[in-house]
Amino acid sequence: HLFILIMIQCIKTLRYETEPKQGDAFAYAVALGLGKIDPPSSASTALVLRSDIVLYSSLRRVADTIEPYQKQGVIYERRDTLREIVFNIEEFCPRSVWEKERSGAVRRGFKEAFIRNALPISREHIFREIKDILSYSRKEGKGKDIALISHSFRLKIMEGFIRSRGELEHIPERIHEYIFNDQKTYEFGKGFLVQTSELEELNL
């Protein structure tokens, strides 16, 4: 028998409207960041997964690409702890800066707020949720492939926590190694792979 590495697929949601078709794009971006609006997916397909367990964000743009397409024999769980981390663009990015730099300004501001622990949800709370999901995945993933479907910033913090072997929790400045101002976090439907063996090194 070959030893099979069990993988956890961490995937960003499929496409959704990041700007309104009409109206104030900045106000829409602010409401989206705060989780005050929950737009549907604009993808015309399901998220294609080959996993035994699928844990997914309870936001509509994720649920839309999973719930109508569930396969028999696969365990699906909708989790609030995989929702996007809320942030208030207005607190770190005035309209004039956003209109000039868009996503780059949001990524920069998000990192600064994360380092200062000034996001609407505390860093402690974010890491508690991440550790809870990873601990569940490590325990339940014995001999099973798992998919975690979430959002840009939550996945980047999760990836940073795993790759830094937990250091990101105590040295938040290391977020700069994982989120870059001038670079998209992940494409829609893309993400990163984790071997369950990598989770053994974390104190979960």
ABEGO torsion letter per residue (X at the ends): XBBBBBBBBBBBBBBBBABBABEBAAAAAAAAAAGABBBBBABABBBBBBBABBBBBABAAAAAAAAAABBBGBBBBBBAAABBBBBBAAAABBAAAAAAAEAAAAAAAAAAAAAAGABABBAAAAAAAAAAAAAAAAAAABGBBBBBBBBAAAAAAAAAAAAAGGAAAABAAAAAAABBAABBABBBGBEBBBBAAAAAABBX
